[in-house]
């Protein structure tokens, strides 16, 4: 596994970039050759963490010391947000194999909010703000106006 954090300023390669302090551990579940010959990977995020210290090795590899954040407890999806769970139920199968092996929890407020934050066409900064929230209902309250009921 490895950690993923959003680069706030700078670039992935070269000098140390400014990164978000919240990230997630990720596990590679598939790899493939892309049309341009580069290696593509599919990952699943596993646990949220907070970066407490980071540095760059002489070979350019970025490393960090992290504090693991507690997982969010499952919380029943409130009636006012049920449409968001139903939206996910319709949309995830259309995304291909990416979510095929992921356990579905359409009635869990935390799971629904995190999946919506992943797939919605919003900025990476907005995604980060949503995923940094530790209250599933607060996340859904911010997401709900973004999605038109239909």
Secondary structure, DSSP 8 states (H G I E B T S, - for coil): -EEEEEEEES-SSSS--EEEEEEEEEEEEEEEE-TTS-EEEEEEEEEEEEEEEEEE-TTS-EEEEEEE-------B--GGGHHHHHHHHHHGGGGGGGGTTS---TTBHHHHHHHHHHHSS--HHHHHHHHH-S-HHHHHHHHHTTS---
